[in-house]
């Protein structure tokens, strides 16, 4: 069966079949065959019906970018020396146990900090791009470059496996975010809840379900609230049947906070992501690289090409929510902010220490008070 975009458009309502055939096509076709199909696949960004947008996007970009080097073009200036720890010794992470609890619309770029920590061969300016994130990390179709020197297990599988994007913690044995295996090795970046929600709104009302184009920002917010708490409790981010504003209790939120405190090796917040990258290195060591400050998934509609890119920490106008706020996620986020700031004090992380000793590669990432750092937007 030929692997053409037209085939995907003919498979309405059959997501599993589309995904299965997609995997088969991507594994069987050579890059040379893909190049021959490029013009036929997408001579212009004219997309099939909205229900097929994701599959078309993935098919199109795999063959446009899977054969390109997974690296950026940032300056290679900077030190390759690991700075000495602030408090005598670095904490140790067992790479094979690392689990990244990754809520939608929150800090995908942190993947490059985690890979850089595990893979000592990654150069200062090498990073996993937005398109390579799907191919290397999420679907594991393309192998990690050998020169990155990433660790592998005895069976040949990757020691660092971050393919469980947006999946919740589970207490049943599972390859994804299993508490019994990854407790004390979980990593999480949180985001101000209303900003996370509005980012999802401009991304085709992410997670709201089908036939929801009519939703206002406030209507959408009430549907997708509580995502981060849900994931910490073992429920799907958008599973409103499990918990919503009418069923959440203080015990739910307290339990989510307890899991964050007891099972996570590192907690960061997107609003201070540059300092959090610095904090990660202050705690766990490793070379701080300029590639870690590239925004690989800028906030914009990833399927349609008629919208501008926005920075990862760009502020959305929350006045459209008319005073509403996420009563489920807000207490969790406020707690995370306190944890982050406490750790910054403990490890001596601030603008000056990041520039002088932890991340000397990238002084531009830590501008003076009152100025904003505008990260390079990845391809």
One Martini backbone bead per residue (centre of mass of N, CA, C, O) as a GRO file, in nm:
protein
  379
    1UNK     BB    1   0.093   0.037   0.026
    2UNK     BB    2   0.087   0.354  -0.017
    3UNK     BB    3   0.245   0.643   0.137
    4UNK     BB    4  -0.013   0.867   0.171
    5UNK     BB    5  -0.201   1.135   0.256
    6UNK     BB    6  -0.466   1.029   0.120
    7UNK     BB    7  -0.497   0.785   0.306
    8UNK     BB    8  -0.554   0.938   0.568
    9UNK     BB    9  -0.812   1.089   0.461
   10UNK     BB   10  -0.972   0.796   0.435
   11UNK     BB   11  -0.958   0.743   0.776
   12UNK     BB   12  -1.208   0.816   0.922
   13UNK     BB   13  -1.226   0.732   1.264
   14UNK     BB   14  -0.922   0.565   1.250
   15UNK     BB   15  -0.670   0.607   1.454
   16UNK     BB   16  -0.536   0.331   1.489
   17UNK     BB   17  -0.493   0.264   1.192
   18UNK     BB   18  -0.328   0.510   1.122
   19UNK     BB   19  -0.098   0.461   1.321
   20UNK     BB   20  -0.012   0.182   1.220
   21UNK     BB   21   0.050   0.267   0.927
   22UNK     BB   22   0.250   0.484   0.998
   23UNK     BB   23   0.462   0.303   1.124
   24UNK     BB   24   0.506   0.124   0.876
   25UNK     BB   25   0.591   0.340   0.678
   26UNK     BB   26   0.834   0.463   0.841
   27UNK     BB   27   0.997   0.190   0.853
   28UNK     BB   28   1.002   0.105   0.534
   29UNK     BB   29   1.084   0.366   0.433
   30UNK     BB   30   1.305   0.540   0.277
   31UNK     BB   31   1.452   0.836   0.230
   32UNK     BB   32   1.446   0.822  -0.076
   33UNK     BB   33   1.145   0.771  -0.103
   34UNK     BB   34   1.058   1.023   0.047
   35UNK     BB   35   1.170   1.229  -0.151
   36UNK     BB   36   0.982   1.135  -0.386
   37UNK     BB   37   0.713   1.216  -0.209
   38UNK     BB   38   0.715   1.512  -0.119
   39UNK     BB   39   0.541   1.659  -0.333
   40UNK     BB   40   0.288   1.476  -0.288
   41UNK     BB   41   0.237   1.528   0.010
   42UNK     BB   42   0.352   1.865   0.040
   43UNK     BB   43   0.379   2.132  -0.151
   44UNK     BB   44   0.166   2.246   0.045
   45UNK     BB   45  -0.009   2.355   0.342
   46UNK     BB   46  -0.245   2.140   0.267
   47UNK     BB   47  -0.508   2.011   0.450
   48UNK     BB   48  -0.683   1.799   0.580
   49UNK     BB   49  -0.896   1.721   0.777
   50UNK     BB   50  -0.893   1.797   1.107
   51UNK     BB   51  -0.891   1.497   1.216
   52UNK     BB   52  -0.593   1.462   1.050
   53UNK     BB   53  -0.367   1.659   1.136
   54UNK     BB   54  -0.160   1.499   1.300
   55UNK     BB   55  -0.084   1.281   1.090
   56UNK     BB   56   0.010   1.475   0.873
   57UNK     BB   57   0.222   1.622   1.030
   58UNK     BB   58   0.404   1.380   1.096
   59UNK     BB   59   0.455   1.279   0.808
   60UNK     BB   60   0.571   1.536   0.690
   61UNK     BB   61   0.808   1.588   0.908
   62UNK     BB   62   0.967   1.335   0.898
   63UNK     BB   63   1.065   1.378   0.587
   64UNK     BB   64   1.187   1.672   0.638
   65UNK     BB   65   1.369   1.590   0.932
   66UNK     BB   66   1.495   1.303   0.997
   67UNK     BB   67   1.774   1.369   0.820
   68UNK     BB   68   1.842   1.580   1.017
   69UNK     BB   69   2.012   1.731   1.238
   70UNK     BB   70   1.989   1.731   1.602
   71UNK     BB   71   2.051   2.060   1.573
   72UNK     BB   72   2.158   2.370   1.627
   73UNK     BB   73   2.277   2.737   1.598
   74UNK     BB   74   2.424   2.810   1.831
   75UNK     BB   75   2.651   2.916   2.015
   76UNK     BB   76   2.974   2.763   2.112
   77UNK     BB   77   3.014   2.921   2.341
   78UNK     BB   78   3.182   2.807   2.627
   79UNK     BB   79   3.186   2.594   2.889
   80UNK     BB   80   3.285   2.236   2.962
   81UNK     BB   81   3.284   2.280   3.259
   82UNK     BB   82   3.228   2.155   3.572
   83UNK     BB   83   3.093   2.284   3.831
   84UNK     BB   84   3.113   2.311   4.148
   85UNK     BB   85   2.954   2.244   4.420
   86UNK     BB   86   2.793   2.410   4.672
   87UNK     BB   87   2.734   2.142   4.887
   88UNK     BB   88   2.996   1.932   4.803
   89UNK     BB   89   2.763   1.766   4.635
   90UNK     BB   90   2.611   1.582   4.406
   91UNK     BB   91   2.338   1.460   4.297
   92UNK     BB   92   2.189   1.148   4.206
   93UNK     BB   93   2.096   1.000   3.892
   94UNK     BB   94   1.910   0.738   3.766
   95UNK     BB   95   1.853   0.721   3.444
   96UNK     BB   96   1.656   0.463   3.425
   97UNK     BB   97   1.445   0.617   3.646
   98UNK     BB   98   1.357   0.840   3.485
   99UNK     BB   99   1.064   1.060   3.513
  100UNK     BB  100   0.843   1.256   3.306
  101UNK     BB  101   0.614   1.483   3.417
  102UNK     BB  102   0.407   1.604   3.135
  103UNK     BB  103   0.228   1.855   3.084
  104UNK     BB  104   0.046   2.021   2.888
  105UNK     BB  105   0.203   2.319   2.799
  106UNK     BB  106   0.497   2.225   2.952
  107UNK     BB  107   0.827   2.233   2.891
  108UNK     BB  108   0.963   2.063   2.646
  109UNK     BB  109   1.265   2.179   2.647
  110UNK     BB  110   1.370   2.007   2.896
  111UNK     BB  111   1.475   1.762   2.737
  112UNK     BB  112   1.770   1.884   2.695
  113UNK     BB  113   1.859   1.858   2.989
  114UNK     BB  114   1.821   1.551   3.021
  115UNK     BB  115   2.000   1.461   2.785
  116UNK     BB  116   2.256   1.614   2.873
  117UNK     BB  117   2.290   1.453   3.137
  118UNK     BB  118   2.303   1.157   2.998
  119UNK     BB  119   2.471   1.286   2.735
  120UNK     BB  120   2.806   1.371   2.701
  121UNK     BB  121   2.814   1.418   2.367
  122UNK     BB  122   2.670   1.673   2.378
  123UNK     BB  123   2.678   1.966   2.254
  124UNK     BB  124   2.630   2.294   2.311
  125UNK     BB  125   2.439   2.310   2.018
  126UNK     BB  126   2.276   2.052   2.083
  127UNK     BB  127   1.935   1.957   1.981
  128UNK     BB  128   1.609   1.885   2.019
  129UNK     BB  129   1.372   1.930   1.814
  130UNK     BB  130   1.048   1.955   1.754
  131UNK     BB  131   1.050   1.726   1.534
  132UNK     BB  132   1.248   1.525   1.684
  133UNK     BB  133   1.077   1.463   1.930
  134UNK     BB  134   0.888   1.263   1.790
  135UNK     BB  135   1.104   1.069   1.658
  136UNK     BB  136   1.290   1.012   1.919
  137UNK     BB  137   1.104   1.027   2.182
  138UNK     BB  138   0.802   0.943   2.135
  139UNK     BB  139   0.831   0.707   1.887
  140UNK     BB  140   1.118   0.585   1.828
  141UNK     BB  141   1.224   0.579   1.514
  142UNK     BB  142   1.475   0.733   1.578
  143UNK     BB  143   1.791   0.731   1.659
  144UNK     BB  144   2.031   0.800   1.860
  145UNK     BB  145   2.310   0.947   1.839
  146UNK     BB  146   2.616   0.813   1.903
  147UNK     BB  147   2.776   1.082   1.979
  148UNK     BB  148   2.610   1.130   2.253
  149UNK     BB  149   2.648   0.893   2.462
  150UNK     BB  150   2.414   0.720   2.539
  151UNK     BB  151   2.265   0.514   2.745
  152UNK     BB  152   2.235   0.153   2.785
  153UNK     BB  153   2.101  -0.138   2.811
  154UNK     BB  154   2.146  -0.476   2.788
  155UNK     BB  155   1.898  -0.495   2.566
  156UNK     BB  156   1.940  -0.199   2.399
  157UNK     BB  157   1.793   0.001   2.548
  158UNK     BB  158   1.709   0.288   2.679
  159UNK     BB  159   1.775   0.451   2.968
  160UNK     BB  160   1.647   0.708   2.842
  161UNK     BB  161   1.283   0.732   2.872
  162UNK     BB  162   1.051   0.994   2.725
  163UNK     BB  163   0.766   0.879   2.584
  164UNK     BB  164   0.546   0.963   2.828
  165UNK     BB  165   0.373   1.189   2.721
  166UNK     BB  166   0.115   1.300   2.935
  167UNK     BB  167   0.142   1.092   3.152
  168UNK     BB  168   0.060   0.949   3.432
  169UNK     BB  169   0.073   0.825   3.716
  170UNK     BB  170   0.153   0.489   3.834
  171UNK     BB  171   0.079   0.187   4.049
  172UNK     BB  172   0.120   0.014   3.805
  173UNK     BB  173   0.297  -0.176   3.624
  174UNK     BB  174   0.500   0.029   3.402
  175UNK     BB  175   0.671   0.209   3.146
  176UNK     BB  176   0.489   0.454   3.271
  177UNK     BB  177   0.524   0.621   3.555
  178UNK     BB  178   0.626   0.429   3.785
  179UNK     BB  179   0.639   0.460   4.118
  180UNK     BB  180   0.806   0.201   4.209
  181UNK     BB  181   1.059   0.297   4.018
  182UNK     BB  182   1.060   0.647   4.016
  183UNK     BB  183   1.091   0.714   4.285
  184UNK     BB  184   1.296   1.000   4.323
  185UNK     BB  185   1.292   1.040   3.970
  186UNK     BB  186   1.112   1.265   3.926
  187UNK     BB  187   0.999   1.508   3.680
  188UNK     BB  188   0.885   1.864   3.700
  189UNK     BB  189   0.698   2.106   3.520
  190UNK     BB  190   0.533   2.401   3.594
  191UNK     BB  191   0.230   2.607   3.546
  192UNK     BB  192   0.044   2.856   3.526
  193UNK     BB  193  -0.274   2.760   3.489
  194UNK     BB  194  -0.396   2.984   3.303
  195UNK     BB  195  -0.168   2.975   3.095
  196UNK     BB  196  -0.198   2.681   3.015
  197UNK     BB  197  -0.489   2.702   2.916
  198UNK     BB  198  -0.450   2.928   2.697
  199UNK     BB  199  -0.250   2.767   2.532
  200UNK     BB  200  -0.457   2.545   2.460
  201UNK     BB  201  -0.662   2.725   2.316
  202UNK     BB  202  -0.459   2.814   2.074
  203UNK     BB  203  -0.441   2.483   2.044
  204UNK     BB  204  -0.725   2.385   1.950
  205UNK     BB  205  -0.838   2.312   2.222
  206UNK     BB  206  -0.677   2.128   2.402
  207UNK     BB  207  -0.861   1.838   2.510
  208UNK     BB  208  -1.180   1.897   2.459
  209UNK     BB  209  -1.250   1.777   2.189
  210UNK     BB  210  -1.494   1.736   1.981
  211UNK     BB  211  -1.679   1.993   1.875
  212UNK     BB  212  -1.526   2.283   2.022
  213UNK     BB  213  -1.511   2.564   1.856
  214UNK     BB  214  -1.727   2.737   2.038
  215UNK     BB  215  -1.548   2.798   2.261
  216UNK     BB  216  -1.454   2.972   2.515
  217UNK     BB  217  -1.219   3.037   2.736
  218UNK     BB  218  -1.395   2.976   2.986
  219UNK     BB  219  -1.517   2.709   2.891
  220UNK     BB  220  -1.250   2.565   2.853
  221UNK     BB  221  -1.136   2.594   3.140
  222UNK     BB  222  -1.359   2.417   3.287
  223UNK     BB  223  -1.265   2.151   3.137
  224UNK     BB  224  -0.920   2.162   3.187
  225UNK     BB  225  -0.895   2.165   3.468
  226UNK     BB  226  -0.660   2.000   3.684
  227UNK     BB  227  -0.423   1.848   3.539
  228UNK     BB  228  -0.180   1.827   3.743
  229UNK     BB  229  -0.328   1.682   3.968
  230UNK     BB  230  -0.422   1.438   3.815
  231UNK     BB  231  -0.139   1.326   3.738
  232UNK     BB  232  -0.054   1.290   4.048
  233UNK     BB  233  -0.314   1.076   4.086
  234UNK     BB  234  -0.344   0.896   3.803
  235UNK     BB  235  -0.479   1.085   3.592
  236UNK     BB  236  -0.593   1.221   3.337
  237UNK     BB  237  -0.574   1.535   3.239
  238UNK     BB  238  -0.880   1.517   3.077
  239UNK     BB  239  -1.039   1.356   3.314
  240UNK     BB  240  -1.351   1.462   3.417
  241UNK     BB  241  -1.470   1.201   3.558
  242UNK     BB  242  -1.268   1.201   3.804
  243UNK     BB  243  -1.228   1.533   3.807
  244UNK     BB  244  -1.381   1.826   3.938
  245UNK     BB  245  -1.508   2.102   4.086
  246UNK     BB  246  -1.743   1.911   4.223
  247UNK     BB  247  -1.520   1.672   4.341
  248UNK     BB  248  -1.306   1.815   4.467
  249UNK     BB  249  -1.065   1.799   4.726
  250UNK     BB  250  -0.840   1.869   4.964
  251UNK     BB  251  -0.722   1.581   4.959
  252UNK     BB  252  -0.636   1.575   4.668
  253UNK     BB  253  -0.433   1.811   4.679
  254UNK     BB  254  -0.261   1.705   4.912
  255UNK     BB  255  -0.174   1.444   4.768
  256UNK     BB  256  -0.031   1.575   4.529
  257UNK     BB  257   0.177   1.728   4.699
  258UNK     BB  258   0.298   1.478   4.834
  259UNK     BB  259   0.407   1.351   4.574
  260UNK     BB  260   0.595   1.583   4.502
  261UNK     BB  261   0.768   1.565   4.770
  262UNK     BB  262   0.831   1.231   4.768
  263UNK     BB  263   0.900   1.165   4.429
  264UNK     BB  264   1.086   1.423   4.355
  265UNK     BB  265   1.391   1.541   4.233
  266UNK     BB  266   1.242   1.764   4.039
  267UNK     BB  267   1.135   2.113   4.043
  268UNK     BB  268   0.963   2.337   3.821
  269UNK     BB  269   0.914   2.657   3.646
  270UNK     BB  270   0.834   2.826   3.363
  271UNK     BB  271   0.863   3.132   3.459
  272UNK     BB  272   1.177   3.011   3.555
  273UNK     BB  273   1.346   2.828   3.350
  274UNK     BB  274   1.638   2.927   3.351
  275UNK     BB  275   1.683   2.892   3.659
  276UNK     BB  276   1.605   2.588   3.653
  277UNK     BB  277   1.836   2.491   3.485
  278UNK     BB  278   2.048   2.588   3.684
  279UNK     BB  279   1.942   2.424   3.925
  280UNK     BB  280   1.987   2.145   3.813
  281UNK     BB  281   2.301   2.178   3.799
  282UNK     BB  282   2.343   2.245   4.101
  283UNK     BB  283   2.239   1.958   4.191
  284UNK     BB  284   2.356   1.742   3.939
  285UNK     BB  285   2.517   1.873   3.732
  286UNK     BB  286   2.679   1.925   3.463
  287UNK     BB  287   2.665   2.069   3.159
  288UNK     BB  288   2.589   2.385   3.062
  289UNK     BB  289   2.391   2.456   2.776
  290UNK     BB  290   2.275   2.653   2.524
  291UNK     BB  291   2.052   2.447   2.418
  292UNK     BB  292   1.865   2.472   2.685
  293UNK     BB  293   1.752   2.778   2.574
  294UNK     BB  294   1.571   2.656   2.367
  295UNK     BB  295   1.263   2.690   2.197
  296UNK     BB  296   1.114   2.404   2.055
  297UNK     BB  297   0.788   2.484   2.145
  298UNK     BB  298   0.626   2.712   2.035
  299UNK     BB  299   0.334   2.896   2.077
  300UNK     BB  300   0.143   2.728   1.835
  301UNK     BB  301  -0.008   2.623   1.563
  302UNK     BB  302   0.119   2.315   1.443
  303UNK     BB  303  -0.064   2.282   1.175
  304UNK     BB  304  -0.098   2.566   1.116
  305UNK     BB  305   0.081   2.835   0.916
  306UNK     BB  306  -0.083   3.127   1.009
  307UNK     BB  307   0.086   3.149   1.280
  308UNK     BB  308   0.259   3.275   1.525
  309UNK     BB  309   0.511   3.274   1.728
  310UNK     BB  310   0.573   3.192   2.077
  311UNK     BB  311   0.679   3.208   2.368
  312UNK     BB  312   0.679   2.997   2.639
  313UNK     BB  313   0.634   3.269   2.845
  314UNK     BB  314   0.399   3.391   2.730
  315UNK     BB  315   0.150   3.613   2.795
  316UNK     BB  316  -0.172   3.579   2.868
  317UNK     BB  317  -0.493   3.711   2.873
  318UNK     BB  318  -0.678   3.665   3.172
  319UNK     BB  319  -0.932   3.852   3.139
  320UNK     BB  320  -1.107   3.641   2.973
  321UNK     BB  321  -1.184   3.488   3.259
  322UNK     BB  322  -1.328   3.681   3.465
  323UNK     BB  323  -1.169   3.578   3.746
  324UNK     BB  324  -1.099   3.309   3.686
  325UNK     BB  325  -0.971   3.004   3.847
  326UNK     BB  326  -0.771   2.727   3.926
  327UNK     BB  327  -0.864   2.546   4.209
  328UNK     BB  328  -0.685   2.291   4.166
  329UNK     BB  329  -0.388   2.393   4.061
  330UNK     BB  330  -0.301   2.641   4.230
  331UNK     BB  331  -0.194   2.514   4.497
  332UNK     BB  332   0.025   2.348   4.360
  333UNK     BB  333   0.181   2.577   4.225
  334UNK     BB  334   0.243   2.743   4.480
  335UNK     BB  335   0.411   2.519   4.604
  336UNK     BB  336   0.625   2.494   4.379
  337UNK     BB  337   0.738   2.777   4.410
  338UNK     BB  338   0.846   2.733   4.697
  339UNK     BB  339   1.036   2.502   4.630
  340UNK     BB  340   1.213   2.647   4.423
  341UNK     BB  341   1.305   2.885   4.607
  342UNK     BB  342   1.430   2.710   4.825
  343UNK     BB  343   1.643   2.576   4.636
  344UNK     BB  344   1.782   2.834   4.549
  345UNK     BB  345   1.882   2.901   4.830
  346UNK     BB  346   2.032   2.633   4.896
  347UNK     BB  347   2.212   2.654   4.601
  348UNK     BB  348   2.272   2.951   4.510
  349UNK     BB  349   2.046   3.059   4.302
  350UNK     BB  350   2.123   3.310   4.060
  351UNK     BB  351   2.217   3.522   3.835
  352UNK     BB  352   2.519   3.536   3.917
  353UNK     BB  353   2.577   3.227   3.956
  354UNK     BB  354   2.495   3.140   3.672
  355UNK     BB  355   2.707   3.310   3.518
  356UNK     BB  356   2.980   3.235   3.687
  357UNK     BB  357   2.932   2.889   3.751
  358UNK     BB  358   2.693   2.719   3.606
  359UNK     BB  359   2.623   2.917   3.322
  360UNK     BB  360   2.869   3.053   3.134
  361UNK     BB  361   2.753   3.014   2.839
  362UNK     BB  362   2.467   3.208   2.924
  363UNK     BB  363   2.418   3.524   3.007
  364UNK     BB  364   2.157   3.595   2.833
  365UNK     BB  365   1.956   3.416   3.023
  366UNK     BB  366   2.040   3.651   3.262
  367UNK     BB  367   1.905   3.921   3.301
  368UNK     BB  368   1.839   4.200   3.413
  369UNK     BB  369   1.640   4.368   3.585
  370UNK     BB  370   1.359   4.423   3.361
  371UNK     BB  371   1.453   4.204   3.171
  372UNK     BB  372   1.416   3.995   2.885
  373UNK     BB  373   1.434   3.672   2.780
  374UNK     BB  374   1.485   3.566   2.436
  375UNK     BB  375   1.454   3.287   2.298
  376UNK     BB  376   1.535   3.075   2.082
  377UNK     BB  377   1.368   2.946   1.804
  378UNK     BB  378   1.302   2.661   1.699
  379UNK     BB  379   1.237   2.472   1.403
   0.00000   0.00000   0.00000
